[in-house]
Amino acid sequence: MVGDVEFVGQFPIGGPDRWRQIIDNLAHLVATLDRSFVPEVEAILGPSPEWFQPETAG
C-alpha cells in the first residue's frame, strides 16, 4: 500500500520503444536536477568534500 493506493501486481511497461521513452524521461529528469537542485543544495550546504569524486559519463 502506498498512500491510499494498493499495488497488487507489476505495471506492464511494454516493449523496447516504451523502455527507451522511460530512459529518456529519466535522463531529462536527472539533467534538470543537476542544473537546478544540486546548485541549490550546494548554495546551502557548500560544495562536496574534496575526496568525493563522482563518476561522470563522457
N, C-alpha and C positions, 0 to 999 in steps of 0.2 A: 504494500500500500504506500503510495506517495501522495501526500496531501489527502484529498478525498477521492483519488483515482486508484482503482485496483488494477494492477497489471497481471493478467492471467496467462500470458504467453509472450512469445517474441514477436516483434513487429517485422513483417515481411519487407525487407529492404529492396529486393529486386535484383536486377541483373547488373552487368558491368557499367552501363550508362548511368544508372542510379547511384552506384558506388562512386563514380567519377564526380557526379554532382555533389555528393556528400563531402568528398575530399576537397573539392574546390571551395565549397562553403566554409569548411573548417580552416582552410588556408587563408581565406579572406578574413575570417574572424581573428585568427592569430595575428595577421598583419595589422589589422585595425587596433588590436590591443597593444601591440608593440609600439604603435605611433601615439596612442593616447594614454592608456592605463599605466604602462611602465614609466613614462616620464612623470606622471602624477605621483606615483609611489616614490620614485627617486627624489622628487622635489620635497616630499615629506620626510622620508627616511634617510636620504643621502644615497650615494652610489653603492654598488655592490662592493664587498671586500675585494682587495687586490688578488687574493688567492682564488676567487671564483672566476673561472674561465668557461663560459657556456659554449657549447658546440654550435657552430653555425653552418648552414648549408652553403656550398659555394665552392 
